[in-house]
Amino acid sequence: MQKGKKIYEGKAKIIYATNDKDLVIQHFKDDATAFNNLKKAKIEGKGVLNNRISEHLLTSLKNCGIKNHLIKRLNMREQLIKKVEIIPIEFIVRNIATGSLSKRLGIQEGTKLDNPLLEYCLKNDDLSDPIISKEHIYAFNWSSESEIKEIDKLSLRVNDILSGMFKAINIKLVDFKLEYGKYWNKDKDRFELILADEISPDTCRLWDEKTEKKLDKDRFRKDLGNIIQGYQEVARRLGIMHEETNIKEVSFSRPTSIKFKKK
Ligand code: TMP
């Protein structure tokens, strides 16, 4: 597989072409942003951890029948993935009220929701990813009714699987964001809806079951410190990392040494 030209650069990842037009390489950067790019930092080792954690979670989901874009992890920072046309919507699933839900509607932080709550946000940085309704999605053809019906079902299934996986390691899956894309399946001669992007502490809220300590990007958003330690804790509990590392936050100068367990 040959790496080609950069075709897209987002806030935390870069997409490169390959010599196969149906496949691309997804590169995980150390950049972190919050509040729609207002707050920025480099967190050394974040990309490596997200690459590995996302690989693990997407592989587990695939084993449970959730089709997704991951073909394989190539190295510490890169994955080979199916090229998809991303649906321009962030699909949010919430189990516990916090973040923008609490802010927007005045719901007490930490309120356990009786049922998972699905929300949709338009992927548009200039507008700060506004929350939208299904009616907006259909009115402006961002996705179709049948796609959203399928996505809602998939997202709830992903929530069940991931909530169980995290519960087993004493972590509460508070909420998370998913993205979906359409992949041209040449054997079937039609587009297929698949899960895409990443699932990592950048895109989930993960709280320690007992202490409610945050192990996710809220450590960055809220200036809580020890960001990498939070992500490492998630990797360690998932059983994919077994050693302390010497990663330093907001620094380029030191080499990263993260040891992952062999598969
Ligand atoms: P929110 O409470 O800020 O709306 O975030 C809900 C979930 O979505 C939370 O797990 C973080 C994740 N998220 C992203 O992955 N990307 C984003 O740009 C935002 C705003 C949230």
Residues whose N, C-alpha, C, O or C-beta is under 5 A from the ligand:
A	BS01	TMP	I92 T98 G99 S100 L101 D175 F176 K177 D202 T203 C204 R205
